[in-house]
Amino acid sequence: MYEAKLKEEERLREEEAKRTGKAAPASKAAPKKAGKDEKPVLDVPKLPIPQVTFFLSEIGNKYVRERSFDELAARMMEAPAAEGEEKQAD
């Protein structure tokens, strides 16, 4: 896509130069893409993927659930840290 745009701009510059009678300015060489030969680092930790389950509500609506109700309930039942404890942790 980028190369097509550059070619189109070059063609427009040449047409403009023909109409005005001036020489077309020399286009700059495209910069080489650095690091194309380098391989990406794939030694990153992988996060566990939550199991996705589908279910219908009592009135027939379709829903997607990524966590079990036990996980949600456990998280909701945890007491939030007091403001004094949060500031000390930071």
FENQUIRA-V696067 format. One record per residue. N is the residue number from 1. PHI is phi in whole degrees, 0 to 359 (999 if undefined). Layout:
# FENQUIRA-V696067
n: (N;N)
phi: (PHI;PHI)
This chain:
# FENQUIRA-V696067
n: (1;2;3;4;5;6;7;8;9;10;11;12;13;14;15;16;17;18;19;20;21;22;23;24;25;26;27;28;29;30;31;32;33;34;35;36;37;38;39;40;41;42;43;44;45;46;47;48;49;50;51;52;53;54;55;56;57;58;59;60;61;62;63;64;65;66;67;68;69;70;71;72;73;74;75;76;77;78;79;80;81;82;83;84;85;86;87;88;89;90)
phi: (999;294;294;296;295;296;296;295;296;296;297;294;296;294;297;297;294;294;291;273;84;265;289;289;296;293;277;282;291;294;295;288;282;283;80;291;279;284;268;288;276;251;273;243;293;259;275;292;267;292;283;264;236;254;207;253;282;297;263;96;282;268;223;242;236;264;233;283;295;297;296;296;295;297;291;288;277;292;284;292;293;292;299;294;289;295;292;289;291;283)
